[in-house]
Amino acid sequence: MEQPEIIALRKAVEATIPRKIKTPYDFNYLAGAIMERTKEMLSETTLKRVWGYIDGYDTIRQHTLQVLARFAGYESYEDFYAHFIATSDSAVVAGQSVQCEQLEAGAKVRFAWLPDRECVAEFLGGQRFRVVSTANTQLHLGDYFCTPLFILGEPLYLHNIERDGKPLPTYVVGKKSGLTAVEVLSC
C-alpha cells in the first residue's frame, strides 16, 4: 500500500510543472526539470519507481525524497513532511497494535479503555471475535464482533456485532482516549 505522504509529495511535485506525470516522456521531462531547478539528478527510472509506473523497490532513498521536496518548493523532506502532517486529516499510527493476520484461531486479546473498562475476546478467524470476559462495558459475554486490528491509543471500531443472534449497531470503544491496553494473552 502506498504511503499517503509519498502520494502527497508526488502531487506537490506535479503542482509545480504544467503536466501530470503519466508517460515515459513525462518522466524524461520531470528529470530535466529537476536537474534545471535543483542542480541535482534523479534518473527517469528512479522517478518511474517513485510514481509506481514501474516496480523496483518498496522504500525510497532519503536523497530522492530530499530532492523531490526541494523541487516542490520545500527546504527539505522533513519540512515537507511536517507540513503534510500539520495539514493532513491522515496520520501515521505508531502505537502498539495487534492485527488479525497475526493471530491464530483461539487466541485471546485483552483490551482496555477509560475509565475502567476491559474486555477479553477470543479470535475465531477472519476478523471475528467472541467476548469471553468483560468488565464495566456495554459488551456482554458471548457477544460477537468484527474488527481488523487493535491499536494502543486509538479508538477501536467494532462492527457486525451480534448478541443472542441479533445484530447490534457499530460500537466505538475508547472514542475519546483510545485503547489504554492491548495484549495477546498466552494460553
C-alpha angles and dihedrals in degrees: 000000000000120000112245092225091057091050088050091049091052090050091049090051093048091048089064096056131057097247147048116251106242113120135053089254089055091056090050089050092048093049089053093046091050091051091048096048102036102023087230127111128232115176123237088242092055090049092048089054093048090051092045092241089129132016120246118121142007098219129052120224116250091236090058092050091049093051093047092048092050090047088053090054103264126125091234143339088267089056090050092047093050089052091047093052093045094051101034131098086207128073139181111258111222103171126116108276143188116210124197093233088061092058134083121215109274095032115134124222121199117202132174139187140178139328097014107312125140138171137181117203131186116227111234099180136275102035096316126123137177121213110240099168133018138174127189095345139116088241115099132209108272096024115140124214142164129227132152098217148355118227124190110239094015131097116261118224116207116194137175088036113181127190120182090343093307124113120240129196122268111282127211115212117203094002095173105027103021126221115333094195136021124174142149108234119226113241 
